[in-house]
Amino acid sequence: MKWLTELRAGILVARDRTTEAAALYRELLESEPTHVPALITVLSDCGERNAVDEAIRIAERALAIDSRNFVALQALGWAYASS
């Protein structure tokens, strides 16, 4: 039931519980690896944890799917500047 996972994760994001939402989205990405909203939430979690290397990988993955995604571009810039 990936729709339920997505719903739960979305509710957690709305409640500013990004780390918990990112964990659910990571599970969702195993079955749906091109789910950009999930990648963006994982990116937010990387920023909160200062996980620069992971942020670069996730941002590049999101941009390979959606090259105009501003959040992914911004996160990639932050990650490169921080590394």
N, C-alpha and C positions, 0 to 999 in steps of 0.2 A: 504494500500500500504506500507507494511513493507520494501520492497526493497528501496523505495524512502526515507524513514526515515533513513535507514542504509546508503544510499548514502550521504544524507545531513550531517549526523553525521560524516561520514568518511572525508568529505571535511572540516568540522569544525576542526577535529583533525589535519588534514594536515596543517591547518592555525593556529595551536596552540591555538585554542579556545575550550579548554578542558571542561570548565564548561558548555558551550552551547551544546557541543556534548554529554556530560554526561546526560543532561536533555532529549535529544532525545533518547539516549540509554535506559534511565530509562523507557520511554514510550514503547520502543521496548521489553524490558524485561517483561513487563506485558503479552504480547502475546507469547513471546519466551524466557522463563526463563532460558534456558540452553545455551544462546548465549554468549560464552566465550569472544569474542572480545568486546562485550558491557560491560560485567562485568569488564574487564580490564580497559576500559576507565572510568567507574564509579570509579574504584579503584584509578586511577590517579587523578581524581577530589577530592576524599577523602583525598589524600596526600596533594594536594594543599590547601585544606581547613583545614588540620590538624584534620580531623574527624576520630579519631582513632577507636572508637567503631564501626562505620559504616564500616570502612576499614576491620576490623577483620571479620565482618559478610560477607562482599562481597568476601574477599579473601578465606574464608572457603567455601563459596558457589562455587566459581570458581574452587577450588581444588577438591571439591567433583565431579565435572564434568571432570576435567583434572588435575589429581594429579601431573603431571610433568610440569605444567605451571610455568616457572621460574619467570615471572613477579608477579604472584599471590603469589608464595613462598617468594619472596623478599619483597613484600608489607606486607605480614603477619608477617615476621620477624621485619620489621620496626614498624608495629603497636604494636606488643607485646613489643618491646623495648621502645616504646613511652608511653605505658600505665602504 
